[in-house]
Amino acid sequence: MKLADRYLLSEIFGPLFLASGGFLLFMVANIIFLLVNQIVNKQIPFSAIIEMLILRIPAILVLTFPVAMLFASLLGLGKLAADHEIMAMRTSGISFIRLSLPIFIFALFLALAAFVTNNDIAPWTTHKSEDIVRRILMRETIPPVQPNVFIHGPNHTVFYIGGVDRVHHFLYHVMIYEPSSGSYPKLVIASKARYNGRDFYLYHGSIHDYNQKGLTRYEASFKEMIIPVTIDPRLFLRGERTPFEMTAEQLKKQIKLFKKSGISTAQMSTDYYLKFSIPFGCLIASLIGVPLGVKFPKGGRFISIALAVSLLFVYYCLFSLCRVLGITGILPPLAAAWLPNLLLGGAGIFFLILEELPSG
């Protein structure tokens, strides 16, 4: 079996690397296509473009691993099935599930690698890449504030912007928290605000101060308040971070703080759970790719590739739909993040059992 395990894995490595490289090139080309107008019109230095693309690679790889695993499972197993090698192994007494076990174990390790990349590497590189976009590609007098971001200001103060009205120049669902002498920071919450590059004008909000145990020590409401931000706007906005530019631990702290302040955390919670569910798409891809890969041995690679593209379309459409349902509160964030994996994983297990039945 050790020889058979190594042989099976060797058959999927070729398609795995081919699919990884192809999808990576496709995503890089897509980024260049989206930015070509700014590159040409604003004469962006070539070195900045290369740096930005390199920094995007870890985040792209997280999406690439499930794609590559699906193609590898379908093409690798399909080739073995077409050459009747799967049938030979099964007639020798090896069950299909045991035959597939090394692929599932490899997919699990790939999922763990994707999670480490997504949580520990991609947030930092994505932030650096977005920083290049904000500082170079979006050259304006005052760079636009983006919605759903955390902005790190002076003296460790953090600003959260929930929404942006660019027509009337208003910010919505603004939260500002700054370190205090206690364990919990002081919070300033406003339903609406304006920012002119120097000051925040806050409207209809409240101030919250907590003691060492996290209980409210002081609370007051206000109709209007001005908070000066004595720092260059470009440098100030350079610190903004979306949930994709934060680790799971950083995002979890923000969610905990927001819940305590009574602010909806549906979007952040959904993105938090997606940090775990997306990398484990590698395992889901193998669960559904392995049994389907041996279903159409006579169809060859054409059917396998068509299946892979169709399944990927369904998979990522489900992710997009469920994320929207999680953000809007229709689905709980945990369910929204994991439902696509559960649905396709369940379908994969079902096909796997069906494939096992004839030899049972």
PyMOL commands that set and color helices and strands:
alter all, ss='L'
color gray80, all
select helices_A, chain A and resi 2-41+46-82+85-91+96-137+154-156+233-237+243-245+248-260+266-277+281-293+300-327+333-359
alter helices_A, ss='H'
color red, helices_A
select strands_A, chain A and resi 149-152+158-165+170-178+186-195+199-210+216-228
alter strands_A, ss='S'
color yellow, strands_A
deselect
rebuild
show_as cartoon
